[in-house]
Amino acid sequence: MLTYAADRLWEETTFVAYYLHWPFDTILDLAHPDRARVIEEIGKINSKLSQDDDY
C-alpha cells in the first residue's frame, strides 16, 4: 500500500480550503482522485480568470 506524503496532503487540503472555503474534514473525506479533480478544476478556473484579466 502506498502512503500519501503528509506535506502534499497539507498542500492539497489548504489549496481547496482557500479557494472553496470547505471544512478540513470535508476535504480529507474526499478520495484522492476526487480531491485531485477538484484541484484540477480550481486550476482551470484560475487560468481562465487570469486570461480574462489580460484583456
mmCIF file of the N, C-alpha and C atoms, coordinates in Angstrom:
data_MODEL
# 
_entry.id   MODEL 
# 
loop_
_atom_site.group_PDB 
_atom_site.id 
_atom_site.type_symbol 
_atom_site.label_atom_id 
_atom_site.label_alt_id 
_atom_site.label_comp_id 
_atom_site.label_asym_id 
_atom_site.label_entity_id 
_atom_site.label_seq_id 
_atom_site.pdbx_PDB_ins_code 
_atom_site.Cartn_x 
_atom_site.Cartn_y 
_atom_site.Cartn_z 
_atom_site.occupancy 
_atom_site.B_iso_or_equiv 
_atom_site.pdbx_formal_charge 
_atom_site.auth_seq_id 
_atom_site.auth_comp_id 
_atom_site.auth_asym_id 
_atom_site.auth_atom_id 
_atom_site.pdbx_PDB_model_num 
ATOM 1   N N  . MET A 1 1  ? 0.835   -1.176 0.000   1.00 0.00 ? 1  MET A N  1 
ATOM 2   C CA . MET A 1 1  ? 0.000   0.000  0.000   1.00 0.00 ? 1  MET A CA 1 
ATOM 3   C C  . MET A 1 1  ? 0.884   1.245  0.000   1.00 0.00 ? 1  MET A C  1 
ATOM 4   N N  . LEU A 1 2  ? 0.548   2.187  -0.840  1.00 0.00 ? 2  LEU A N  1 
ATOM 5   C CA . LEU A 1 2  ? 1.280   3.452  -0.896  1.00 0.00 ? 2  LEU A CA 1 
ATOM 6   C C  . LEU A 1 2  ? 0.692   4.433  0.104   1.00 0.00 ? 2  LEU A C  1 
ATOM 7   N N  . THR A 1 3  ? 1.558   5.193  0.721   1.00 0.00 ? 3  THR A N  1 
ATOM 8   C CA . THR A 1 3  ? 1.070   6.260  1.595   1.00 0.00 ? 3  THR A CA 1 
ATOM 9   C C  . THR A 1 3  ? 1.269   7.583  0.883   1.00 0.00 ? 3  THR A C  1 
ATOM 10  N N  . TYR A 1 4  ? 0.407   8.492  1.166   1.00 0.00 ? 4  TYR A N  1 
ATOM 11  C CA . TYR A 1 4  ? 0.466   9.799  0.534   1.00 0.00 ? 4  TYR A CA 1 
ATOM 12  C C  . TYR A 1 4  ? 1.291   10.712 1.415   1.00 0.00 ? 4  TYR A C  1 
ATOM 13  N N  . ALA A 1 5  ? 2.218   11.418 0.835   1.00 0.00 ? 5  ALA A N  1 
ATOM 14  C CA . ALA A 1 5  ? 3.106   12.288 1.602   1.00 0.00 ? 5  ALA A CA 1 
ATOM 15  C C  . ALA A 1 5  ? 2.286   13.319 2.380   1.00 0.00 ? 5  ALA A C  1 
ATOM 16  N N  . ALA A 1 6  ? 2.577   13.432 3.658   1.00 0.00 ? 6  ALA A N  1 
ATOM 17  C CA . ALA A 1 6  ? 1.833   14.348 4.529   1.00 0.00 ? 6  ALA A CA 1 
ATOM 18  C C  . ALA A 1 6  ? 1.917   15.792 4.043   1.00 0.00 ? 6  ALA A C  1 
ATOM 19  N N  . ASP A 1 7  ? 3.094   16.216 3.589   1.00 0.00 ? 7  ASP A N  1 
ATOM 20  C CA . ASP A 1 7  ? 3.242   17.590 3.098   1.00 0.00 ? 7  ASP A CA 1 
ATOM 21  C C  . ASP A 1 7  ? 2.359   17.846 1.886   1.00 0.00 ? 7  ASP A C  1 
ATOM 22  N N  . ARG A 1 8  ? 2.288   16.896 0.992   1.00 0.00 ? 8  ARG A N  1 
ATOM 23  C CA . ARG A 1 8  ? 1.456   17.046 -0.202  1.00 0.00 ? 8  ARG A CA 1 
ATOM 24  C C  . ARG A 1 8  ? -0.027  17.104 0.177   1.00 0.00 ? 8  ARG A C  1 
ATOM 25  N N  . LEU A 1 9  ? -0.423  16.269 1.126   1.00 0.00 ? 9  LEU A N  1 
ATOM 26  C CA . LEU A 1 9  ? -1.810  16.270 1.580   1.00 0.00 ? 9  LEU A CA 1 
ATOM 27  C C  . LEU A 1 9  ? -2.179  17.628 2.186   1.00 0.00 ? 9  LEU A C  1 
ATOM 28  N N  . TRP A 1 10 ? -1.264  18.201 2.967   1.00 0.00 ? 10 TRP A N  1 
ATOM 29  C CA . TRP A 1 10 ? -1.498  19.536 3.534   1.00 0.00 ? 10 TRP A CA 1 
ATOM 30  C C  . TRP A 1 10 ? -1.616  20.582 2.428   1.00 0.00 ? 10 TRP A C  1 
ATOM 31  N N  . GLU A 1 11 ? -0.766  20.510 1.427   1.00 0.00 ? 11 GLU A N  1 
ATOM 32  C CA . GLU A 1 11 ? -0.836  21.456 0.303   1.00 0.00 ? 11 GLU A CA 1 
ATOM 33  C C  . GLU A 1 11 ? -2.187  21.372 -0.395  1.00 0.00 ? 11 GLU A C  1 
ATOM 34  N N  . GLU A 1 12 ? -2.620  20.170 -0.681  1.00 0.00 ? 12 GLU A N  1 
ATOM 35  C CA . GLU A 1 12 ? -3.894  19.985 -1.371  1.00 0.00 ? 12 GLU A CA 1 
ATOM 36  C C  . GLU A 1 12 ? -5.055  20.469 -0.517  1.00 0.00 ? 12 GLU A C  1 
ATOM 37  N N  . THR A 1 13 ? -5.013  20.127 0.756   1.00 0.00 ? 13 THR A N  1 
ATOM 38  C CA . THR A 1 13 ? -6.093  20.490 1.664   1.00 0.00 ? 13 THR A CA 1 
ATOM 39  C C  . THR A 1 13 ? -6.201  22.000 1.817   1.00 0.00 ? 13 THR A C  1 
ATOM 40  N N  . THR A 1 14 ? -5.085  22.665 2.013   1.00 0.00 ? 14 THR A N  1 
ATOM 41  C CA . THR A 1 14 ? -5.137  24.121 2.185   1.00 0.00 ? 14 THR A CA 1 
ATOM 42  C C  . THR A 1 14 ? -5.511  24.819 0.881   1.00 0.00 ? 14 THR A C  1 
ATOM 43  N N  . PHE A 1 15 ? -5.102  24.270 -0.247  1.00 0.00 ? 15 PHE A N  1 
ATOM 44  C CA . PHE A 1 15 ? -5.465  24.835 -1.548  1.00 0.00 ? 15 PHE A CA 1 
ATOM 45  C C  . PHE A 1 15 ? -6.979  24.834 -1.724  1.00 0.00 ? 15 PHE A C  1 
ATOM 46  N N  . VAL A 1 16 ? -7.605  23.687 -1.490  1.00 0.00 ? 16 VAL A N  1 
ATOM 47  C CA . VAL A 1 16 ? -9.051  23.570 -1.637  1.00 0.00 ? 16 VAL A CA 1 
ATOM 48  C C  . VAL A 1 16 ? -9.763  24.435 -0.594  1.00 0.00 ? 16 VAL A C  1 
ATOM 49  N N  . ALA A 1 17 ? -9.287  24.405 0.630   1.00 0.00 ? 17 ALA A N  1 
ATOM 50  C CA . ALA A 1 17 ? -9.912  25.206 1.687   1.00 0.00 ? 17 ALA A CA 1 
ATOM 51  C C  . ALA A 1 17 ? -9.836  26.693 1.356   1.00 0.00 ? 17 ALA A C  1 
ATOM 52  N N  . TYR A 1 18 ? -8.716  27.141 0.835   1.00 0.00 ? 18 TYR A N  1 
ATOM 53  C CA . TYR A 1 18 ? -8.536  28.554 0.490   1.00 0.00 ? 18 TYR A CA 1 
ATOM 54  C C  . TYR A 1 18 ? -9.523  28.996 -0.598  1.00 0.00 ? 18 TYR A C  1 
ATOM 55  N N  . TYR A 1 19 ? -9.645  28.192 -1.643  1.00 0.00 ? 19 TYR A N  1 
ATOM 56  C CA . TYR A 1 19 ? -10.465 28.595 -2.777  1.00 0.00 ? 19 TYR A CA 1 
ATOM 57  C C  . TYR A 1 19 ? -11.952 28.319 -2.587  1.00 0.00 ? 19 TYR A C  1 
ATOM 58  N N  . LEU A 1 20 ? -12.293 27.225 -1.925  1.00 0.00 ? 20 LEU A N  1 
ATOM 59  C CA . LEU A 1 20 ? -13.700 26.846 -1.822  1.00 0.00 ? 20 LEU A CA 1 
ATOM 60  C C  . LEU A 1 20 ? -14.279 27.032 -0.416  1.00 0.00 ? 20 LEU A C  1 
ATOM 61  N N  . HIS A 1 21 ? -13.405 27.306 0.537   1.00 0.00 ? 21 HIS A N  1 
ATOM 62  C CA . HIS A 1 21 ? -13.834 27.511 1.931   1.00 0.00 ? 21 HIS A CA 1 
ATOM 63  C C  . HIS A 1 21 ? -14.547 26.287 2.501   1.00 0.00 ? 21 HIS A C  1 
ATOM 64  N N  . TRP A 1 22 ? -14.097 25.124 2.074   1.00 0.00 ? 22 TRP A N  1 
ATOM 65  C CA . TRP A 1 22 ? -14.655 23.876 2.595   1.00 0.00 ? 22 TRP A CA 1 
ATOM 66  C C  . TRP A 1 22 ? -13.980 23.556 3.915   1.00 0.00 ? 22 TRP A C  1 
ATOM 67  N N  . PRO A 1 23 ? -14.699 22.895 4.828   1.00 0.00 ? 23 PRO A N  1 
ATOM 68  C CA . PRO A 1 23 ? -14.086 22.464 6.087   1.00 0.00 ? 23 PRO A CA 1 
ATOM 69  C C  . PRO A 1 23 ? -13.011 21.397 5.845   1.00 0.00 ? 23 PRO A C  1 
ATOM 70  N N  . PHE A 1 24 ? -12.045 21.398 6.722   1.00 0.00 ? 24 PHE A N  1 
ATOM 71  C CA . PHE A 1 24 ? -10.924 20.461 6.653   1.00 0.00 ? 24 PHE A CA 1 
ATOM 72  C C  . PHE A 1 24 ? -11.404 19.015 6.533   1.00 0.00 ? 24 PHE A C  1 
ATOM 73  N N  . ASP A 1 25 ? -12.348 18.609 7.377   1.00 0.00 ? 25 ASP A N  1 
ATOM 74  C CA . ASP A 1 25 ? -12.830 17.223 7.366   1.00 0.00 ? 25 ASP A CA 1 
ATOM 75  C C  . ASP A 1 25 ? -13.488 16.860 6.038   1.00 0.00 ? 25 ASP A C  1 
ATOM 76  N N  . THR A 1 26 ? -14.194 17.788 5.457   1.00 0.00 ? 26 THR A N  1 
ATOM 77  C CA . THR A 1 26 ? -14.852 17.533 4.175   1.00 0.00 ? 26 THR A CA 1 
ATOM 78  C C  . THR A 1 26 ? -13.815 17.251 3.096   1.00 0.00 ? 26 THR A C  1 
ATOM 79  N N  . ILE A 1 27 ? -12.758 18.032 3.094   1.00 0.00 ? 27 ILE A N  1 
ATOM 80  C CA . ILE A 1 27 ? -11.699 17.854 2.089   1.00 0.00 ? 27 ILE A CA 1 
ATOM 81  C C  . ILE A 1 27 ? -10.984 16.523 2.297   1.00 0.00 ? 27 ILE A C  1 
ATOM 82  N N  . LEU A 1 28 ? -10.686 16.196 3.554   1.00 0.00 ? 28 LEU A N  1 
ATOM 83  C CA . LEU A 1 28 ? -9.996  14.936 3.834   1.00 0.00 ? 28 LEU A CA 1 
ATOM 84  C C  . LEU A 1 28 ? -10.859 13.721 3.541   1.00 0.00 ? 28 LEU A C  1 
ATOM 85  N N  . ASP A 1 29 ? -12.177 13.888 3.597   1.00 0.00 ? 29 ASP A N  1 
ATOM 86  C CA . ASP A 1 29 ? -13.069 12.772 3.297   1.00 0.00 ? 29 ASP A CA 1 
ATOM 87  C C  . ASP A 1 29 ? -13.117 12.436 1.811   1.00 0.00 ? 29 ASP A C  1 
ATOM 88  N N  . LEU A 1 30 ? -12.642 13.340 0.966   1.00 0.00 ? 30 LEU A N  1 
ATOM 89  C CA . LEU A 1 30 ? -12.608 13.057 -0.472  1.00 0.00 ? 30 LEU A CA 1 
ATOM 90  C C  . LEU A 1 30 ? -11.571 11.980 -0.768  1.00 0.00 ? 30 LEU A C  1 
ATOM 91  N N  . ALA A 1 31 ? -11.914 11.089 -1.654  1.00 0.00 ? 31 ALA A N  1 
ATOM 92  C CA . ALA A 1 31 ? -10.926 10.133 -2.156  1.00 0.00 ? 31 ALA A CA 1 
ATOM 93  C C  . ALA A 1 31 ? -9.881  10.920 -2.944  1.00 0.00 ? 31 ALA A C  1 
ATOM 94  N N  . HIS A 1 32 ? -8.666  10.418 -2.975  1.00 0.00 ? 32 HIS A N  1 
ATOM 95  C CA . HIS A 1 32 ? -7.592  11.147 -3.645  1.00 0.00 ? 32 HIS A CA 1 
ATOM 96  C C  . HIS A 1 32 ? -7.953  11.545 -5.086  1.00 0.00 ? 32 HIS A C  1 
ATOM 97  N N  . PRO A 1 33 ? -8.501  10.633 -5.898  1.00 0.00 ? 33 PRO A N  1 
ATOM 98  C CA . PRO A 1 33 ? -8.836  11.046 -7.269  1.00 0.00 ? 33 PRO A CA 1 
ATOM 99  C C  . PRO A 1 33 ? -9.859  12.191 -7.309  1.00 0.00 ? 33 PRO A C  1 
ATOM 100 N N  . ASP A 1 34 ? -10.796 12.174 -6.392  1.00 0.00 ? 34 ASP A N  1 
ATOM 101 C CA . ASP A 1 34 ? -11.789 13.252 -6.346  1.00 0.00 ? 34 ASP A CA 1 
ATOM 102 C C  . ASP A 1 34 ? -11.152 14.572 -5.917  1.00 0.00 ? 34 ASP A C  1 
ATOM 103 N N  . ARG A 1 35 ? -10.276 14.510 -4.922  1.00 0.00 ? 35 ARG A N  1 
ATOM 104 C CA . ARG A 1 35 ? -9.579  15.717 -4.466  1.00 0.00 ? 35 ARG A CA 1 
ATOM 105 C C  . ARG A 1 35 ? -8.688  16.269 -5.572  1.00 0.00 ? 35 ARG A C  1 
ATOM 106 N N  . ALA A 1 36 ? -8.023  15.378 -6.282  1.00 0.00 ? 36 ALA A N  1 
ATOM 107 C CA . ALA A 1 36 ? -7.174  15.808 -7.393  1.00 0.00 ? 36 ALA A CA 1 
ATOM 108 C C  . ALA A 1 36 ? -8.010  16.468 -8.490  1.00 0.00 ? 36 ALA A C  1 
ATOM 109 N N  . ARG A 1 37 ? -9.206  15.961 -8.740  1.00 0.00 ? 37 ARG A N  1 
ATOM 110 C CA . ARG A 1 37 ? -10.085 16.543 -9.752  1.00 0.00 ? 37 ARG A CA 1 
ATOM 111 C C  . ARG A 1 37 ? -10.543 17.933 -9.332  1.00 0.00 ? 37 ARG A C  1 
ATOM 112 N N  . VAL A 1 38 ? -10.894 18.095 -8.063  1.00 0.00 ? 38 VAL A N  1 
ATOM 113 C CA . VAL A 1 38 ? -11.301 19.404 -7.555  1.00 0.00 ? 38 VAL A CA 1 
ATOM 114 C C  . VAL A 1 38 ? -10.156 20.400 -7.740  1.00 0.00 ? 38 VAL A C  1 
ATOM 115 N N  . ILE A 1 39 ? -8.943  19.991 -7.411  1.00 0.00 ? 39 ILE A N  1 
ATOM 116 C CA . ILE A 1 39 ? -7.772  20.851 -7.560  1.00 0.00 ? 39 ILE A CA 1 
ATOM 117 C C  . ILE A 1 39 ? -7.558  21.208 -9.034  1.00 0.00 ? 39 ILE A C  1 
ATOM 118 N N  . GLU A 1 40 ? -7.711  20.239 -9.904  1.00 0.00 ? 40 GLU A N  1 
ATOM 119 C CA . GLU A 1 40 ? -7.568  20.486 -11.345 1.00 0.00 ? 40 GLU A CA 1 
ATOM 120 C C  . GLU A 1 40 ? -8.590  21.514 -11.826 1.00 0.00 ? 40 GLU A C  1 
ATOM 121 N N  . GLU A 1 41 ? -9.828  21.370 -11.372 1.00 0.00 ? 41 GLU A N  1 
ATOM 122 C CA . GLU A 1 41 ? -10.881 22.291 -11.794 1.00 0.00 ? 41 GLU A CA 1 
ATOM 123 C C  . GLU A 1 41 ? -10.639 23.703 -11.256 1.00 0.00 ? 41 GLU A C  1 
ATOM 124 N N  . ILE A 1 42 ? -10.162 23.811 -10.035 1.00 0.00 ? 42 ILE A N  1 
ATOM 125 C CA . ILE A 1 42 ? -9.809  25.125 -9.478  1.00 0.00 ? 42 ILE A CA 1 
ATOM 126 C C  . ILE A 1 42 ? -8.718  25.755 -10.335 1.00 0.00 ? 42 ILE A C  1 
ATOM 127 N N  . GLY A 1 43 ? -7.728  24.954 -10.730 1.00 0.00 ? 43 GLY A N  1 
ATOM 128 C CA . GLY A 1 43 ? -6.659  25.449 -11.590 1.00 0.00 ? 43 GLY A CA 1 
ATOM 129 C C  . GLY A 1 43 ? -7.181  25.958 -12.918 1.00 0.00 ? 43 GLY A C  1 
ATOM 130 N N  . LYS A 1 44 ? -8.145  25.250 -13.497 1.00 0.00 ? 44 LYS A N  1 
ATOM 131 C CA . LYS A 1 44 ? -8.739  25.694 -14.762 1.00 0.00 ? 44 LYS A CA 1 
ATOM 132 C C  . LYS A 1 44 ? -9.452  27.032 -14.592 1.00 0.00 ? 44 LYS A C  1 
ATOM 133 N N  . ILE A 1 45 ? -10.184 27.164 -13.502 1.00 0.00 ? 45 ILE A N  1 
ATOM 134 C CA . ILE A 1 45 ? -10.887 28.422 -13.227 1.00 0.00 ? 45 ILE A CA 1 
ATOM 135 C C  . ILE A 1 45 ? -9.879  29.563 -13.076 1.00 0.00 ? 45 ILE A C  1 
ATOM 136 N N  . ASN A 1 46 ? -8.822  29.326 -12.329 1.00 0.00 ? 46 ASN A N  1 
ATOM 137 C CA . ASN A 1 46 ? -7.791  30.356 -12.137 1.00 0.00 ? 46 ASN A CA 1 
ATOM 138 C C  . ASN A 1 46 ? -7.122  30.744 -13.446 1.00 0.00 ? 46 ASN A C  1 
ATOM 139 N N  . SER A 1 47 ? -6.851  29.760 -14.293 1.00 0.00 ? 47 SER A N  1 
ATOM 140 C CA . SER A 1 47 ? -6.241  30.047 -15.587 1.00 0.00 ? 47 SER A CA 1 
ATOM 141 C C  . SER A 1 47 ? -7.176  30.894 -16.449 1.00 0.00 ? 47 SER A C  1 
ATOM 142 N N  . LYS A 1 48 ? -8.435  30.525 -16.466 1.00 0.00 ? 48 LYS A N  1 
ATOM 143 C CA . LYS A 1 48 ? -9.419  31.271 -17.244 1.00 0.00 ? 48 LYS A CA 1 
ATOM 144 C C  . LYS A 1 48 ? -9.531  32.705 -16.748 1.00 0.00 ? 48 LYS A C  1 
ATOM 145 N N  . LEU A 1 49 ? -9.594  32.866 -15.434 1.00 0.00 ? 49 LEU A N  1 
ATOM 146 C CA . LEU A 1 49 ? -9.705  34.211 -14.862 1.00 0.00 ? 49 LEU A CA 1 
ATOM 147 C C  . LEU A 1 49 ? -8.471  35.052 -15.159 1.00 0.00 ? 49 LEU A C  1 
ATOM 148 N N  . SER A 1 50 ? -7.296  34.439 -15.103 1.00 0.00 ? 50 SER A N  1 
ATOM 149 C CA . SER A 1 50 ? -6.082  35.211 -15.374 1.00 0.00 ? 50 SER A CA 1 
ATOM 150 C C  . SER A 1 50 ? -5.984  35.572 -16.853 1.00 0.00 ? 50 SER A C  1 
ATOM 151 N N  . GLN A 1 51 ? -6.499  34.743 -17.740 1.00 0.00 ? 51 GLN A N  1 
ATOM 152 C CA . GLN A 1 51 ? -6.527  35.075 -19.162 1.00 0.00 ? 51 GLN A CA 1 
ATOM 153 C C  . GLN A 1 51 ? -7.506  36.207 -19.419 1.00 0.00 ? 51 GLN A C  1 
ATOM 154 N N  . ASP A 1 52 ? -8.624  36.174 -18.761 1.00 0.00 ? 52 ASP A N  1 
ATOM 155 C CA . ASP A 1 52 ? -9.620  37.229 -18.912 1.00 0.00 ? 52 ASP A CA 1 
ATOM 156 C C  . ASP A 1 52 ? -9.096  38.575 -18.419 1.00 0.00 ? 52 ASP A C  1 
ATOM 157 N N  . ASP A 1 53 ? -8.231  38.563 -17.406 1.00 0.00 ? 53 ASP A N  1 
ATOM 158 C CA . ASP A 1 53 ? -7.643  39.791 -16.874 1.00 0.00 ? 53 ASP A CA 1 
ATOM 159 C C  . ASP A 1 53 ? -6.687  40.452 -17.864 1.00 0.00 ? 53 ASP A C  1 
ATOM 160 N N  . ASP A 1 54 ? -6.165  39.660 -18.808 1.00 0.00 ? 54 ASP A N  1 
ATOM 161 C CA . ASP A 1 54 ? -5.202  40.201 -19.769 1.00 0.00 ? 54 ASP A CA 1 
ATOM 162 C C  . ASP A 1 54 ? -5.859  41.094 -20.825 1.00 0.00 ? 54 ASP A C  1 
ATOM 163 N N  . TYR A 1 55 ? -7.158  41.068 -20.933 1.00 0.00 ? 55 TYR A N  1 
ATOM 164 C CA . TYR A 1 55 ? -7.853  41.866 -21.963 1.00 0.00 ? 55 TYR A CA 1 
ATOM 165 C C  . TYR A 1 55 ? -8.167  43.232 -21.489 1.00 0.00 ? 55 TYR A C  1 
# 
